[in-house]
Amino acid sequence: MSDEIRVYVDACCFIDMAKKAKGLLLTKQKEDDVWFITKLLEAAKDGKISSMGKLLIGDESTPTLNGISES
């Protein structure tokens, strides 16, 4: 068993990050989730953990990034 910490990040996390970046309103829970996901991704960037996501994250995020809001 590896000592490496691995975290899976689903597309909905990136969608909420995109919504926040575009200034769309999020619930308090989603605001908190975005904060935690941001910290996880910073840790991954620093090499402290390994993060994974689906290859199709771009496809799943496209409606939000093009201005179509998802609930």
N, CA, C and O atoms as a Tripos MOL2 file, in Angstrom:
@<TRIPOS>MOLECULE
protein
  284   283    71     0     0
PROTEIN
NO_CHARGES

@<TRIPOS>ATOM
      1 N           0.8290   -1.1760    0.0000 N.3       1 MET1
      2 CA          0.0000    0.0000    0.0000 C.3       1 MET1
      3 C           0.8820    1.2530    0.0000 C.2       1 MET1
      4 O           1.8500    1.3380    0.7560 O.2       1 MET1
      5 N           0.5460    2.2010   -0.8360 N.am      2 SER2
      6 CA          1.3210    3.4250   -0.9800 C.3       2 SER2
      7 C           0.9760    4.4310    0.1170 C.2       2 SER2
      8 O          -0.1620    4.4900    0.5810 O.2       2 SER2
      9 N           1.9670    5.2170    0.5240 N.am      3 ASP3
     10 CA          1.7330    6.2820    1.4980 C.3       3 ASP3
     11 C           1.2440    7.5620    0.8200 C.2       3 ASP3
     12 O           0.8950    8.5330    1.4900 O.2       3 ASP3
     13 N           1.2230    7.5550   -0.4950 N.am      4 GLU4
     14 CA          0.7930    8.7280   -1.2420 C.3       4 GLU4
     15 C          -0.7010    8.9850   -1.0320 C.2       4 GLU4
     16 O          -1.5130    8.0620   -1.1040 O.2       4 GLU4
     17 N          -1.0520   10.2340   -0.7760 N.am      5 ILE5
     18 CA         -2.4560   10.6030   -0.6290 C.3       5 ILE5
     19 C          -3.0000   10.9360   -2.0030 C.2       5 ILE5
     20 O          -2.4610   11.7980   -2.6980 O.2       5 ILE5
     21 N          -4.0750   10.2520   -2.4000 N.am      6 ARG6
     22 CA         -4.6970   10.4920   -3.6980 C.3       6 ARG6
     23 C          -6.1330   10.9580   -3.4900 C.2       6 ARG6
     24 O          -6.8720   10.3880   -2.6880 O.2       6 ARG6
     25 N          -6.5140   11.9950   -4.2180 N.am      7 VAL7
     26 CA         -7.8520   12.5710   -4.0850 C.3       7 VAL7
     27 C          -8.4830   12.6700   -5.4630 C.2       7 VAL7
     28 O          -7.8630   13.1670   -6.4020 O.2       7 VAL7
     29 N          -9.7230   12.1930   -5.5820 N.am      8 TYR8
     30 CA        -10.4800   12.3310   -6.8210 C.3       8 TYR8
     31 C         -11.3270   13.5940   -6.7150 C.2       8 TYR8
     32 O         -12.0330   13.7870   -5.7260 O.2       8 TYR8
     33 N         -11.2600   14.4480   -7.7230 N.am      9 VAL9
     34 CA        -12.0380   15.6800   -7.7600 C.3       9 VAL9
     35 C         -13.0150   15.5880   -8.9260 C.2       9 VAL9
     36 O         -12.6040   15.5150  -10.0840 O.2       9 VAL9
     37 N         -14.3100   15.5900   -8.6160 N.am     10 ASP10
     38 CA        -15.3390   15.4500   -9.6390 C.3      10 ASP10
     39 C         -15.5340   16.7780  -10.3780 C.2      10 ASP10
     40 O         -15.1840   17.8430   -9.8700 O.2      10 ASP10
     41 N         -16.0890   16.6930  -11.5630 N.am     11 ALA11
     42 CA        -16.2950   17.8800  -12.4040 C.3      11 ALA11
     43 C         -17.1500   18.9380  -11.7200 C.2      11 ALA11
     44 O         -16.9430   20.1320  -11.9390 O.2      11 ALA11
     45 N         -18.1160   18.5180  -10.8870 N.am     12 CYS12
     46 CA        -18.9880   19.5070  -10.2380 C.3      12 CYS12
     47 C         -18.1800   20.4780   -9.3750 C.2      12 CYS12
     48 O         -18.5770   21.6300   -9.2000 O.2      12 CYS12
     49 N         -17.0630   20.0230   -8.8420 N.am     13 CYS13
     50 CA        -16.1960   20.9080   -8.0460 C.3      13 CYS13
     51 C         -15.6120   22.0130   -8.9230 C.2      13 CYS13
     52 O         -15.5650   23.1770   -8.5240 O.2      13 CYS13
     53 N         -15.1730   21.6370  -10.1100 N.am     14 PHE14
     54 CA        -14.6130   22.6230  -11.0300 C.3      14 PHE14
     55 C         -15.6980   23.5590  -11.5620 C.2      14 PHE14
     56 O         -15.4470   24.7390  -11.8040 O.2      14 PHE14
     57 N         -16.8960   23.0260  -11.7390 N.am     15 ILE15
     58 CA        -18.0190   23.8640  -12.1890 C.3      15 ILE15
     59 C         -18.3130   24.9310  -11.1420 C.2      15 ILE15
     60 O         -18.5140   26.0950  -11.4860 O.2      15 ILE15
     61 N         -18.3410   24.5460   -9.8640 N.am     16 ASP16
     62 CA        -18.5810   25.5290   -8.8040 C.3      16 ASP16
     63 C         -17.4420   26.5410   -8.7170 C.2      16 ASP16
     64 O         -17.6830   27.7180   -8.4470 O.2      16 ASP16
     65 N         -16.2100   26.0990   -8.9430 N.am     17 MET17
     66 CA        -15.0760   27.0360   -8.9520 C.3      17 MET17
     67 C         -15.2320   28.0340  -10.0950 C.2      17 MET17
     68 O         -14.9460   29.2190   -9.9270 O.2      17 MET17
     69 N         -15.6860   27.5590  -11.2610 N.am     18 ALA18
     70 CA        -15.8920   28.4440  -12.4110 C.3      18 ALA18
     71 C         -17.0140   29.4350  -12.1310 C.2      18 ALA18
     72 O         -16.9100   30.6140  -12.4690 O.2      18 ALA18
     73 N         -18.0840   28.9520  -11.5120 N.am     19 LYS19
     74 CA        -19.1980   29.8400  -11.1680 C.3      19 LYS19
     75 C         -18.7270   30.9530  -10.2370 C.2      19 LYS19
     76 O         -19.0600   32.1220  -10.4320 O.2      19 LYS19
     77 N         -17.9460   30.5760   -9.2220 N.am     20 LYS20
     78 CA        -17.4250   31.5700   -8.2720 C.3      20 LYS20
     79 C         -16.5130   32.5620   -8.9880 C.2      20 LYS20
     80 O         -16.5830   33.7650   -8.7400 O.2      20 LYS20
     81 N         -15.6680   32.0630   -9.8660 N.am     21 ALA21
     82 CA        -14.7410   32.9320  -10.6060 C.3      21 ALA21
     83 C         -15.4900   33.9160  -11.5050 C.2      21 ALA21
     84 O         -15.0160   35.0250  -11.7520 O.2      21 ALA21
     85 N         -16.6700   33.5000  -11.9960 N.am     22 LYS22
     86 CA        -17.4750   34.3740  -12.8550 C.3      22 LYS22
     87 C         -18.3820   35.2940  -12.0430 C.2      22 LYS22
     88 O         -19.1160   36.1050  -12.6080 O.2      22 LYS22
     89 N         -18.3310   35.1680  -10.7100 N.am     23 GLY23
     90 CA        -19.1240   36.0320   -9.8590 C.3      23 GLY23
     91 C         -20.5600   35.5800   -9.6430 C.2      23 GLY23
     92 O         -21.3870   36.3540   -9.1590 O.2      23 GLY23
     93 N         -20.8670   34.3290   -9.9990 N.am     24 LEU24
     94 CA        -22.2110   33.8110   -9.7790 C.3      24 LEU24
     95 C         -22.3960   33.4670   -8.3050 C.2      24 LEU24
     96 O         -21.4490   33.0660   -7.6290 O.2      24 LEU24
     97 N         -23.6100   33.6240   -7.8180 N.am     25 LEU25
     98 CA        -23.8920   33.3520   -6.4140 C.3      25 LEU25
     99 C         -23.9100   31.8520   -6.1470 C.2      25 LEU25
    100 O         -24.4670   31.0730   -6.9200 O.2      25 LEU25
    101 N         -23.2890   31.4680   -5.0410 N.am     26 LEU26
    102 CA        -23.2840   30.0800   -4.5980 C.3      26 LEU26
    103 C         -23.8720   30.0170   -3.1920 C.2      26 LEU26
    104 O         -23.8570   31.0080   -2.4620 O.2      26 LEU26
    105 N         -24.3830   28.8650   -2.8210 N.am     27 THR27
    106 CA        -24.8360   28.6910   -1.4480 C.3      27 THR27
    107 C         -23.6250   28.7250   -0.5180 C.2      27 THR27
    108 O         -22.4890   28.5780   -0.9670 O.2      27 THR27
    109 N         -23.8700   28.9170    0.7710 N.am     28 LYS28
    110 CA        -22.7770   28.9330    1.7550 C.3      28 LYS28
    111 C         -22.0160   27.6060    1.7060 C.2      28 LYS28
    112 O         -20.7870   27.5870    1.7850 O.2      28 LYS28
    113 N         -22.7470   26.5040    1.5780 N.am     29 GLN29
    114 CA        -22.1090   25.1840    1.5180 C.3      29 GLN29
    115 C         -21.1840   25.0820    0.3040 C.2      29 GLN29
    116 O         -20.0620   24.5890    0.4210 O.2      29 GLN29
    117 N         -21.6440   25.5440   -0.8580 N.am     30 LYS30
    118 CA        -20.8050   25.4700   -2.0580 C.3      30 LYS30
    119 C         -19.6140   26.4180   -1.9590 C.2      30 LYS30
    120 O         -18.5300   26.1010   -2.4470 O.2      30 LYS30
    121 N         -19.8080   27.5880   -1.3260 N.am     31 GLU31
    122 CA        -18.6740   28.4970   -1.0960 C.3      31 GLU31
    123 C         -17.6060   27.7880   -0.2620 C.2      31 GLU31
    124 O         -16.4150   27.8630   -0.5610 O.2      31 GLU31
    125 N         -18.0580   27.0980    0.7930 N.am     32 ASP32
    126 CA        -17.1180   26.3460    1.6340 C.3      32 ASP32
    127 C         -16.4400   25.2360    0.8370 C.2      32 ASP32
    128 O         -15.2320   25.0310    0.9540 O.2      32 ASP32
    129 N         -17.2180   24.5250    0.0300 N.am     33 ASP33
    130 CA        -16.6590   23.4460   -0.7970 C.3      33 ASP33
    131 C         -15.5850   23.9680   -1.7410 C.2      33 ASP33
    132 O         -14.5400   23.3390   -1.9070 O.2      33 ASP33
    133 N         -15.8400   25.1230   -2.3620 N.am     34 VAL34
    134 CA        -14.8650   25.7290   -3.2770 C.3      34 VAL34
    135 C         -13.5730   26.0530   -2.5320 C.2      34 VAL34
    136 O         -12.4800   25.8550   -3.0640 O.2      34 VAL34
    137 N         -13.6960   26.5460   -1.3140 N.am     35 TRP35
    138 CA        -12.5000   26.8560   -0.5180 C.3      35 TRP35
    139 C         -11.6780   25.5890   -0.2860 C.2      35 TRP35
    140 O         -10.4600   25.5930   -0.4650 O.2      35 TRP35
    141 N         -12.3530   24.4990    0.1150 N.am     36 PHE36
    142 CA        -11.6420   23.2470    0.3720 C.3      36 PHE36
    143 C         -11.0270   22.6700   -0.8990 C.2      36 PHE36
    144 O          -9.8920   22.1960   -0.8740 O.2      36 PHE36
    145 N         -11.7500   22.7040   -1.9910 N.am     37 ILE37
    146 CA        -11.2190   22.1880   -3.2570 C.3      37 ILE37
    147 C         -10.0030   22.9990   -3.6980 C.2      37 ILE37
    148 O          -9.0220   22.4440   -4.1920 O.2      37 ILE37
    149 N         -10.0770   24.3190   -3.5150 N.am     38 THR38
    150 CA         -8.9390   25.1810   -3.8470 C.3      38 THR38
    151 C          -7.7130   24.7670   -3.0450 C.2      38 THR38
    152 O          -6.6140   24.6780   -3.5920 O.2      38 THR38
    153 N          -7.8940   24.5130   -1.7460 N.am     39 LYS39
    154 CA         -6.7710   24.0810   -0.8910 C.3      39 LYS39
    155 C          -6.2370   22.7150   -1.3390 C.2      39 LYS39
    156 O          -5.0260   22.4940   -1.3490 O.2      39 LYS39
    157 N          -7.1450   21.7990   -1.7110 N.am     40 LEU40
    158 CA         -6.6990   20.4910   -2.2050 C.3      40 LEU40
    159 C          -5.8660   20.6300   -3.4730 C.2      40 LEU40
    160 O          -4.8300   19.9810   -3.6200 O.2      40 LEU40
    161 N          -6.3260   21.4810   -4.3890 N.am     41 LEU41
    162 CA         -5.5940   21.6640   -5.6470 C.3      41 LEU41
    163 C          -4.2540   22.3590   -5.4210 C.2      41 LEU41
    164 O          -3.2800   22.0730   -6.1180 O.2      41 LEU41
    165 N          -4.2020   23.2690   -4.4500 N.am     42 GLU42
    166 CA         -2.9190   23.8950   -4.1040 C.3      42 GLU42
    167 C          -1.9440   22.8440   -3.5620 C.2      42 GLU42
    168 O          -0.7580   22.8580   -3.8930 O.2      42 GLU42
    169 N          -2.4550   21.9370   -2.7280 N.am     43 ALA43
    170 CA         -1.6090   20.8600   -2.1930 C.3      43 ALA43
    171 C          -1.1200   19.9540   -3.3210 C.2      43 ALA43
    172 O           0.0240   19.5000   -3.3070 O.2      43 ALA43
    173 N          -1.9940   19.6930   -4.3000 N.am     44 ALA44
    174 CA         -1.5860   18.8750   -5.4490 C.3      44 ALA44
    175 C          -0.5130   19.5880   -6.2640 C.2      44 ALA44
    176 O           0.4580   18.9730   -6.7020 O.2      44 ALA44
    177 N          -0.6980   20.8790   -6.4600 N.am     45 LYS45
    178 CA          0.2930   21.6590   -7.2120 C.3      45 LYS45
    179 C           1.6480   21.6450   -6.5130 C.2      45 LYS45
    180 O           2.6940   21.6250   -7.1630 O.2      45 LYS45
    181 N           1.6170   21.6570   -5.1770 N.am     46 ASP46
    182 CA          2.8520   21.6320   -4.3910 C.3      46 ASP46
    183 C           3.4370   20.2270   -4.2460 C.2      46 ASP46
    184 O           4.4840   20.0480   -3.6220 O.2      46 ASP46
    185 N           2.7510   19.2210   -4.8300 N.am     47 GLY47
    186 CA          3.2550   17.8550   -4.7850 C.3      47 GLY47
    187 C           2.9860   17.1270   -3.4800 C.2      47 GLY47
    188 O           3.5470   16.0560   -3.2490 O.2      47 GLY47
    189 N           2.1390   17.6830   -2.6210 N.am     48 LYS48
    190 CA          1.8510   17.0540   -1.3320 C.3      48 LYS48
    191 C           0.8320   15.9260   -1.4540 C.2      48 LYS48
    192 O           0.8410   14.9880   -0.6580 O.2      48 LYS48
    193 N          -0.0400   16.0190   -2.4460 N.am     49 ILE49
    194 CA         -1.0220   14.9660   -2.7110 C.3      49 ILE49
    195 C          -1.1190   14.7740   -4.2170 C.2      49 ILE49
    196 O          -0.5890   15.5700   -4.9920 O.2      49 ILE49
    197 N          -1.7920   13.7230   -4.6160 N.am     50 SER50
    198 CA         -2.0670   13.4720   -6.0210 C.3      50 SER50
    199 C          -3.5570   13.7020   -6.2310 C.2      50 SER50
    200 O          -4.3730   13.1790   -5.4720 O.2      50 SER50
    201 N          -3.9220   14.4690   -7.2380 N.am     51 SER51
    202 CA         -5.3490   14.6770   -7.5180 C.3      51 SER51
    203 C          -5.6660   14.1250   -8.8940 C.2      51 SER51
    204 O          -4.8290   14.1340   -9.7960 O.2      51 SER51
    205 N          -6.8990   13.6430   -9.0350 N.am     52 MET52
    206 CA         -7.3380   13.0700  -10.2950 C.3      52 MET52
    207 C          -8.7160   13.6230  -10.6160 C.2      52 MET52
    208 O          -9.4770   14.0040   -9.7270 O.2      52 MET52
    209 N          -9.0130   13.6570  -11.8840 N.am     53 GLY53
    210 CA        -10.3400   14.0360  -12.3460 C.3      53 GLY53
    211 C         -10.6390   13.2840  -13.6220 C.2      53 GLY53
    212 O          -9.7660   12.6290  -14.1910 O.2      53 GLY53
    213 N         -11.8610   13.3810  -14.0600 N.am     54 LYS54
    214 CA        -12.2400   12.7280  -15.3040 C.3      54 LYS54
    215 C         -11.5980   13.4260  -16.4880 C.2      54 LYS54
    216 O         -11.3190   14.6240  -16.4380 O.2      54 LYS54
    217 N         -11.3720   12.6980  -17.5150 N.am     55 LEU55
    218 CA        -10.8510   13.2710  -18.7510 C.3      55 LEU55
    219 C         -11.8710   14.2200  -19.3700 C.2      55 LEU55
    220 O         -11.5030   15.1400  -20.1010 O.2      55 LEU55
    221 N         -13.1410   14.0010  -19.0820 N.am     56 LEU56
    222 CA        -14.2100   14.7890  -19.6930 C.3      56 LEU56
    223 C         -14.5930   16.0260  -18.8910 C.2      56 LEU56
    224 O         -15.6520   16.6020  -19.1400 O.2      56 LEU56
    225 N         -13.7760   16.4520  -17.9440 N.am     57 ILE57
    226 CA        -14.1130   17.6210  -17.1290 C.3      57 ILE57
    227 C         -14.4270   18.8110  -18.0210 C.2      57 ILE57
    228 O         -15.3740   19.5470  -17.7450 O.2      57 ILE57
    229 N         -13.6680   19.0160  -19.0670 N.am     58 GLY58
    230 CA        -13.9230   20.1360  -19.9690 C.3      58 GLY58
    231 C         -15.3060   20.0490  -20.5950 C.2      58 GLY58
    232 O         -16.0060   21.0570  -20.6920 O.2      58 GLY58
    233 N         -15.7070   18.8630  -21.0200 N.am     59 ASP59
    234 CA        -17.0270   18.6750  -21.6180 C.3      59 ASP59
    235 C         -18.1380   18.9300  -20.6140 C.2      59 ASP59
    236 O         -19.1560   19.5290  -20.9590 O.2      59 ASP59
    237 N         -17.9600   18.4850  -19.3790 N.am     60 GLU60
    238 CA        -18.9820   18.6660  -18.3600 C.3      60 GLU60
    239 C         -19.0630   20.1140  -17.8990 C.2      60 GLU60
    240 O         -20.1180   20.5590  -17.4480 O.2      60 GLU60
    241 N         -17.9700   20.8510  -18.0060 N.am     61 SER61
    242 CA        -17.9270   22.2320  -17.5290 C.3      61 SER61
    243 C         -18.3250   23.2430  -18.5880 C.2      61 SER61
    244 O         -18.6110   24.3930  -18.2550 O.2      61 SER61
    245 N         -18.3530   22.8520  -19.8410 N.am     62 THR62
    246 CA        -18.5970   23.7860  -20.9360 C.3      62 THR62
    247 C         -19.8770   24.6030  -20.7840 C.2      62 THR62
    248 O         -19.8250   25.8120  -21.0100 O.2      62 THR62
    249 N         -21.0380   24.0180  -20.4130 N.am     63 PRO63
    250 CA        -22.2390   24.8350  -20.2760 C.3      63 PRO63
    251 C         -22.0680   25.9900  -19.2850 C.2      63 PRO63
    252 O         -22.5250   27.1000  -19.5570 O.2      63 PRO63
    253 N         -21.4280   25.7530  -18.1630 N.am     64 THR64
    254 CA        -21.2150   26.8000  -17.1640 C.3      64 THR64
    255 C         -20.2430   27.8480  -17.6880 C.2      64 THR64
    256 O         -20.4730   29.0470  -17.5330 O.2      64 THR64
    257 N         -19.1730   27.4010  -18.2980 N.am     65 LEU65
    258 CA        -18.1750   28.3410  -18.7910 C.3      65 LEU65
    259 C         -18.7130   29.1990  -19.9280 C.2      65 LEU65
    260 O         -18.2160   30.2990  -20.1660 O.2      65 LEU65
    261 N         -19.7300   28.7000  -20.6330 N.am     66 ASN66
    262 CA        -20.3510   29.4740  -21.7120 C.3      66 ASN66
    263 C         -21.5190   30.2980  -21.2180 C.2      66 ASN66
    264 O         -22.2600   30.8620  -22.0230 O.2      66 ASN66
    265 N         -21.7020   30.3820  -19.8980 N.am     67 GLY67
    266 CA        -22.7240   31.2550  -19.3460 C.3      67 GLY67
    267 C         -24.0680   30.6140  -19.1040 C.2      67 GLY67
    268 O         -25.0250   31.3090  -18.7620 O.2      67 GLY67
    269 N         -24.1720   29.2900  -19.2730 N.am     68 ILE68
    270 CA        -25.4210   28.6010  -18.9980 C.3      68 ILE68
    271 C         -25.3200   28.0590  -17.5810 C.2      68 ILE68
    272 O         -24.5090   27.1740  -17.3080 O.2      68 ILE68
    273 N         -26.1320   28.5810  -16.6910 N.am     69 SER69
    274 CA        -26.0550   28.1990  -15.3010 C.3      69 SER69
    275 C         -26.6970   26.8350  -15.0670 C.2      69 SER69
    276 O         -27.7780   26.5390  -15.5760 O.2      69 SER69
    277 N         -25.9950   26.0080  -14.2760 N.am     70 GLU70
    278 CA        -26.5360   24.7240  -13.8550 C.3      70 GLU70
    279 C         -26.8790   24.8400  -12.3820 C.2      70 GLU70
    280 O         -26.2010   25.5570  -11.6470 O.2      70 GLU70
    281 N         -27.9150   24.1520  -11.9390 N.am     71 SER71
    282 CA        -28.3020   24.1960  -10.5170 C.3      71 SER71
    283 C         -27.3480   23.3960   -9.6730 C.2      71 SER71
    284 O         -27.5150   23.3210   -8.4560 O.2      71 SER71
@<TRIPOS>BOND
     1     1     2 1
     2     2     3 1
     3     3     4 2
     4     3     5 am
     5     5     6 1
     6     6     7 1
     7     7     8 2
     8     7     9 am
     9     9    10 1
    10    10    11 1
    11    11    12 2
    12    11    13 am
    13    13    14 1
    14    14    15 1
    15    15    16 2
    16    15    17 am
    17    17    18 1
    18    18    19 1
    19    19    20 2
    20    19    21 am
    21    21    22 1
    22    22    23 1
    23    23    24 2
    24    23    25 am
    25    25    26 1
    26    26    27 1
    27    27    28 2
    28    27    29 am
    29    29    30 1
    30    30    31 1
    31    31    32 2
    32    31    33 am
    33    33    34 1
    34    34    35 1
    35    35    36 2
    36    35    37 am
    37    37    38 1
    38    38    39 1
    39    39    40 2
    40    39    41 am
    41    41    42 1
    42    42    43 1
    43    43    44 2
    44    43    45 am
    45    45    46 1
    46    46    47 1
    47    47    48 2
    48    47    49 am
    49    49    50 1
    50    50    51 1
    51    51    52 2
    52    51    53 am
    53    53    54 1
    54    54    55 1
    55    55    56 2
    56    55    57 am
    57    57    58 1
    58    58    59 1
    59    59    60 2
    60    59    61 am
    61    61    62 1
    62    62    63 1
    63    63    64 2
    64    63    65 am
    65    65    66 1
    66    66    67 1
    67    67    68 2
    68    67    69 am
    69    69    70 1
    70    70    71 1
    71    71    72 2
    72    71    73 am
    73    73    74 1
    74    74    75 1
    75    75    76 2
    76    75    77 am
    77    77    78 1
    78    78    79 1
    79    79    80 2
    80    79    81 am
    81    81    82 1
    82    82    83 1
    83    83    84 2
    84    83    85 am
    85    85    86 1
    86    86    87 1
    87    87    88 2
    88    87    89 am
    89    89    90 1
    90    90    91 1
    91    91    92 2
    92    91    93 am
    93    93    94 1
    94    94    95 1
    95    95    96 2
    96    95    97 am
    97    97    98 1
    98    98    99 1
    99    99   100 2
   100    99   101 am
   101   101   102 1
   102   102   103 1
   103   103   104 2
   104   103   105 am
   105   105   106 1
   106   106   107 1
   107   107   108 2
   108   107   109 am
   109   109   110 1
   110   110   111 1
   111   111   112 2
   112   111   113 am
   113   113   114 1
   114   114   115 1
   115   115   116 2
   116   115   117 am
   117   117   118 1
   118   118   119 1
   119   119   120 2
   120   119   121 am
   121   121   122 1
   122   122   123 1
   123   123   124 2
   124   123   125 am
   125   125   126 1
   126   126   127 1
   127   127   128 2
   128   127   129 am
   129   129   130 1
   130   130   131 1
   131   131   132 2
   132   131   133 am
   133   133   134 1
   134   134   135 1
   135   135   136 2
   136   135   137 am
   137   137   138 1
   138   138   139 1
   139   139   140 2
   140   139   141 am
   141   141   142 1
   142   142   143 1
   143   143   144 2
   144   143   145 am
   145   145   146 1
   146   146   147 1
   147   147   148 2
   148   147   149 am
   149   149   150 1
   150   150   151 1
   151   151   152 2
   152   151   153 am
   153   153   154 1
   154   154   155 1
   155   155   156 2
   156   155   157 am
   157   157   158 1
   158   158   159 1
   159   159   160 2
   160   159   161 am
   161   161   162 1
   162   162   163 1
   163   163   164 2
   164   163   165 am
   165   165   166 1
   166   166   167 1
   167   167   168 2
   168   167   169 am
   169   169   170 1
   170   170   171 1
   171   171   172 2
   172   171   173 am
   173   173   174 1
   174   174   175 1
   175   175   176 2
   176   175   177 am
   177   177   178 1
   178   178   179 1
   179   179   180 2
   180   179   181 am
   181   181   182 1
   182   182   183 1
   183   183   184 2
   184   183   185 am
   185   185   186 1
   186   186   187 1
   187   187   188 2
   188   187   189 am
   189   189   190 1
   190   190   191 1
   191   191   192 2
   192   191   193 am
   193   193   194 1
   194   194   195 1
   195   195   196 2
   196   195   197 am
   197   197   198 1
   198   198   199 1
   199   199   200 2
   200   199   201 am
   201   201   202 1
   202   202   203 1
   203   203   204 2
   204   203   205 am
   205   205   206 1
   206   206   207 1
   207   207   208 2
   208   207   209 am
   209   209   210 1
   210   210   211 1
   211   211   212 2
   212   211   213 am
   213   213   214 1
   214   214   215 1
   215   215   216 2
   216   215   217 am
   217   217   218 1
   218   218   219 1
   219   219   220 2
   220   219   221 am
   221   221   222 1
   222   222   223 1
   223   223   224 2
   224   223   225 am
   225   225   226 1
   226   226   227 1
   227   227   228 2
   228   227   229 am
   229   229   230 1
   230   230   231 1
   231   231   232 2
   232   231   233 am
   233   233   234 1
   234   234   235 1
   235   235   236 2
   236   235   237 am
   237   237   238 1
   238   238   239 1
   239   239   240 2
   240   239   241 am
   241   241   242 1
   242   242   243 1
   243   243   244 2
   244   243   245 am
   245   245   246 1
   246   246   247 1
   247   247   248 2
   248   247   249 am
   249   249   250 1
   250   250   251 1
   251   251   252 2
   252   251   253 am
   253   253   254 1
   254   254   255 1
   255   255   256 2
   256   255   257 am
   257   257   258 1
   258   258   259 1
   259   259   260 2
   260   259   261 am
   261   261   262 1
   262   262   263 1
   263   263   264 2
   264   263   265 am
   265   265   266 1
   266   266   267 1
   267   267   268 2
   268   267   269 am
   269   269   270 1
   270   270   271 1
   271   271   272 2
   272   271   273 am
   273   273   274 1
   274   274   275 1
   275   275   276 2
   276   275   277 am
   277   277   278 1
   278   278   279 1
   279   279   280 2
   280   279   281 am
   281   281   282 1
   282   282   283 1
   283   283   284 2
@<TRIPOS>SUBSTRUCTURE
     1 MET1         2 RESIDUE 1 A MET
     2 SER2         6 RESIDUE 1 A SER
     3 ASP3        10 RESIDUE 1 A ASP
     4 GLU4        14 RESIDUE 1 A GLU
     5 ILE5        18 RESIDUE 1 A ILE
     6 ARG6        22 RESIDUE 1 A ARG
     7 VAL7        26 RESIDUE 1 A VAL
     8 TYR8        30 RESIDUE 1 A TYR
     9 VAL9        34 RESIDUE 1 A VAL
    10 ASP10       38 RESIDUE 1 A ASP
    11 ALA11       42 RESIDUE 1 A ALA
    12 CYS12       46 RESIDUE 1 A CYS
    13 CYS13       50 RESIDUE 1 A CYS
    14 PHE14       54 RESIDUE 1 A PHE
    15 ILE15       58 RESIDUE 1 A ILE
    16 ASP16       62 RESIDUE 1 A ASP
    17 MET17       66 RESIDUE 1 A MET
    18 ALA18       70 RESIDUE 1 A ALA
    19 LYS19       74 RESIDUE 1 A LYS
    20 LYS20       78 RESIDUE 1 A LYS
    21 ALA21       82 RESIDUE 1 A ALA
    22 LYS22       86 RESIDUE 1 A LYS
    23 GLY23       90 RESIDUE 1 A GLY
    24 LEU24       94 RESIDUE 1 A LEU
    25 LEU25       98 RESIDUE 1 A LEU
    26 LEU26      102 RESIDUE 1 A LEU
    27 THR27      106 RESIDUE 1 A THR
    28 LYS28      110 RESIDUE 1 A LYS
    29 GLN29      114 RESIDUE 1 A GLN
    30 LYS30      118 RESIDUE 1 A LYS
    31 GLU31      122 RESIDUE 1 A GLU
    32 ASP32      126 RESIDUE 1 A ASP
    33 ASP33      130 RESIDUE 1 A ASP
    34 VAL34      134 RESIDUE 1 A VAL
    35 TRP35      138 RESIDUE 1 A TRP
    36 PHE36      142 RESIDUE 1 A PHE
    37 ILE37      146 RESIDUE 1 A ILE
    38 THR38      150 RESIDUE 1 A THR
    39 LYS39      154 RESIDUE 1 A LYS
    40 LEU40      158 RESIDUE 1 A LEU
    41 LEU41      162 RESIDUE 1 A LEU
    42 GLU42      166 RESIDUE 1 A GLU
    43 ALA43      170 RESIDUE 1 A ALA
    44 ALA44      174 RESIDUE 1 A ALA
    45 LYS45      178 RESIDUE 1 A LYS
    46 ASP46      182 RESIDUE 1 A ASP
    47 GLY47      186 RESIDUE 1 A GLY
    48 LYS48      190 RESIDUE 1 A LYS
    49 ILE49      194 RESIDUE 1 A ILE
    50 SER50      198 RESIDUE 1 A SER
    51 SER51      202 RESIDUE 1 A SER
    52 MET52      206 RESIDUE 1 A MET
    53 GLY53      210 RESIDUE 1 A GLY
    54 LYS54      214 RESIDUE 1 A LYS
    55 LEU55      218 RESIDUE 1 A LEU
    56 LEU56      222 RESIDUE 1 A LEU
    57 ILE57      226 RESIDUE 1 A ILE
    58 GLY58      230 RESIDUE 1 A GLY
    59 ASP59      234 RESIDUE 1 A ASP
    60 GLU60      238 RESIDUE 1 A GLU
    61 SER61      242 RESIDUE 1 A SER
    62 THR62      246 RESIDUE 1 A THR
    63 PRO63      250 RESIDUE 1 A PRO
    64 THR64      254 RESIDUE 1 A THR
    65 LEU65      258 RESIDUE 1 A LEU
    66 ASN66      262 RESIDUE 1 A ASN
    67 GLY67      266 RESIDUE 1 A GLY
    68 ILE68      270 RESIDUE 1 A ILE
    69 SER69      274 RESIDUE 1 A SER
    70 GLU70      278 RESIDUE 1 A GLU
    71 SER71      282 RESIDUE 1 A SER
